[in-house]
């Protein structure tokens, strides 16, 4: 440790600071902070400060610790640690850097708040596969399970390749793919129509009395393809999807048959929704 140079303009510029953290930037930023707060929030710093320290040449000098984090990471990390409002973390890129630093310094309280941010609705809705990868990387099982449920609405192999996948095991990624495969197969097996499913035109002749309506055959084929890509009911029970099946059947009365089958379709949707949905 050496004596401090003048601190840069920063929120952490307290005159009663007893240690300085110097960022790893082209133009380093000095964060004037307090040992008691660092020790309370980080066993890493608690242990460091408990070790004998060499005496400074000038007692009035505040000791400096050079850290590996840039100011863009160190500033929000310290704000999470200090009793001040939490900073905003607008992107998963920033969140990963913060989680990495918080894990390095064993800041468990900070990690808990970052875990909550990781599974916030904004990240889960826009990048569920990436959230899953980050949770798996940091061995956050609860968050990985939650993220895996949100990935059901996307085709995993069609999502953009993210660098976070480099940091997870093949086992973790396989678990996600296996969830999609198992749920897709089970959902397809659930596509069984009751005997009373009818269409006035498709079943109008004596030769077709016990046949399934044409729309149902189209629905099973198209729904099966969709479920194997995205094993969720969001698409296949939408009115748009059902009406497309009716139109593709070539039967003028199939649309009416679909509307009359809403009780059956609602029950079928609930059955698929009840299938296991997490790793």
Buried (B, 14 or more C-beta within 10 A) or exposed (E): BEEBEEBBEBEBEEEEBBBBBBBBEEEBBBBBBBBEBBBEBBEBBBEBBEEEEEEBEEEEEBBBBEBEBBBBBBBBBBBBBBEEEBBEBEEBEBBBBBBBBBBBBBBEEBBEBBBEBBBEEEBBEEBBBBBBBBBBBBEBEEBBBBBBBBBBBBBBEEBEEEEBBEBBEEEBBEBBEEBBEEBBBBBBEBBEBEEEBBBBBBBEEEEBEEBBBBBBBBBBEBBBEBBBBBBBBEBBBEEEBBBBBBBBBEBEBBBBBBEEBEEBBEEBBEBBEEBEBBB
